[in-house]
Amino acid sequence: MRLEWIGWVATAAFASSYLFKQPASLRRVQAVAASLWVIYGVIIYAYPVLVANVVVAAMAMLSSPMMRRRPAA
C-alpha cells in the first residue's frame, strides 16, 4: 500500500501554514504538519525525519500557548 500521500499532505500543510497571519494559528498548523511527518517517518523507517519532526511538533505545541498569553502591545 502506497502511503506517500501522507508526506504530500504534510508538505502542503507546512507550506500553507505560512499563509496564516496569526502566529498561534501558524504554530498549530505546523504542529499538525509535523505530526503527519512523524507518522510518515515511522512508516518509511526514516528516523531523522521522525526525530526532527517530533522536535518541531513539540516546539510548535509548546510555543502556541505562550503566544496567546502575551499581552497586546
Secondary structure, DSSP 8 states (H G I E B T S, - for coil): ---THHHHHHHHHHHHHTT-SSHHHHHHHHHHHHHHHHHHHHHTT-HHHHHHHHHHHHHHHHHHHHHHHS---
